[in-house]
Amino acid sequence: MDYRNDLEEINRLSDLDFCILDWENKVIYDNWGMGMKVRANSFFVSYHPLQGKTFQKTGNLMNNYVSGKVLFAKDLEAAVREYEVPEMNKSSNFSDWDNDLENYSGKYLVWPSGYFGIFERSYSLMGREEDL
């Protein structure tokens, strides 16, 4: 689902603590601290929490997800050392999957799928060389 273009879904996900909304800058921050543009026609991360380019306002928004020690670290190595992976076993992480399995099994092939593999997650957390 392309939830970045579905404002109702964005609000629902925010209520479930899946993301933090910054409507002023039109950015959604996920619980990893990565930011994606709202209403963007692509799936590229526009904010990388380990990149060392955090403004205080952004840091204040994300203080429940990513600590200031990470966001305002002096260098990448310090940021990586301080970074904590979000809680993976939070029950709400799987609520949509459970709902889809219950409502669509037998009628459709239900294939739970997360987004981002280890490579995409890594460069999205740190940014790429051209982003630095």
MOURMO-V850159 format. One line per field, one symbol per residue. phi: phi as a letter, one per 30 degrees, with the letter a starting at -180 (. if undefined). psi: psi as a letter, one per 40 degrees, with the letter a starting at -180 (. if undefined). burial: 1 if it has 24 or more other ideal C-beta (glycine too) atoms within 12 Angstrom, else 0. A space follows every 10 residues. Layout:
phi=???
psi=???
burial=???
This chain:
phi=.cddccddde ddddddidac cbdechbccd ddjdcbddid cbccdcbcdc dibcdedded dcddcbdddd dcddadeddd dddcddddcd eddcdddedd dddbdjcbdc bdbdcidddd dddddciced dd
psi=hgeeegdddd dddddefdih hgddefhhhi eeeihihifi fifhhehhde effhiddddd deeedhiddd dfididdddd dehhhihdeh dededddddd dddehddihh ghhiihaddd ddddddiide e.
burial=0011000001 0011000111 1100001111 1111110100 0000111111 1101000110 1100110001 1110000010 0010010000 0000010000 0000000000 0000000000 0001111000 00
